[in-house]
């Protein structure tokens, strides 16, 4: 994972094996609990590197913190998954705490 360039964004590196499967991974392989994806947590694939995924959090203007578990599913084998948690404080905070710190590997 790279260090965030702004406090509401982080990048996660996802290596999918075999290499042929790396080209098959898409947004449809990502899911989250609490309907976070495309609500308050957006994910996009880097157009120049298909192993990099960018996550951007919307500001949380509620006094209540929110949490989600983000899961990626292998494009060729739905039994293979990897997950990480994202927590966000409330009252305008865009910061994810703690930030995910590992590189994901999804192998078949």
N, C-alpha and C positions, 0 to 999 in steps of 0.2 A: 504494500500500500504506500502511496506517496503521501507526503505531508499536505494537508489542505492548503490551498492558496487563499481561500476565504473561509470564514468560520462556519458557513452553512453548507460547505461542499467537501466531499472527500472522494478519492478515487480508489477503487479496489481492483487489483489484478486477479484475473481468473484464468487459469491455465486448464484447458480441457484436453484430455487425451482419449483416444488417439488424435493426432494432429488434424485428421480429416473431420473430426467432430467439432473442432474449434470453429470451423467455418459455418457450422449448422446452428450454433447457439444464437439466440435472438431474445428480444424482450419477452417473448412468450415463455421462456424458460425461467423467468424470475417470478416469485410470488412473495406475499407478505401477510402477516397476521394483521388484524384490525384494519384492513383495507387501506393500509398506509401508501402503497405504491400508487402513483398517479393521483394521490390525494394530498398528503403533506410530505411525501418522499418520492422524488422523481429519479428515474434511472435512465441513462442513455449510454450507448456504446460509442467509444471513441472512434471517429471516422477513419483515423489513421493507424489504429492498432486494435485489432479485434480481441485482444486479451484485456483491455482496459475498459472499465465500466465506471461512469461518473454518477455519483449520488448527490442530489441537492435537496436540502430540507427547507420547507417553507417556515417562516417565523411562526412560533407557537404563542399566540396572543391570549391563550387561556391560562388561568392560574394553575391548571392541572398539567403535570408532566405527561408525556406519552411515550409509548414503547412499542416496538414491533420486532418481530423476527423475520429477517429476509432470507429466503431460500432460493437457491438455484438448483435446477434439475438438469441432469445430463441429457443432451439432445437425443442420444441413441438408446439410453437405458433409464427409464423413469424411476428405477429403484435406487439410483445413485444420486444423492443430494448433498449439498453443503449449506450450512446456515450460519448467520451471525446476527447479533442483536444490535439495535439502535435505540437509544434512549434520548429524549429531549426534554429539557426543563421547560416550564411554562413562562408566561408573561413576557412575550416578545422574543424569547430566546431562539436563535437559529442554530445553536451549537448542539451537535450530537455528542453525548457523553455516555460511556467512553467510545472513542472512535475505534472502529475495527482496525486491528493491527497486523493481521496475517494475510498472506497471499493464499487465495483459494486454489485448490487443485481438485478437479472433478475428473476422475479417471474411470474408464471401463476396461 
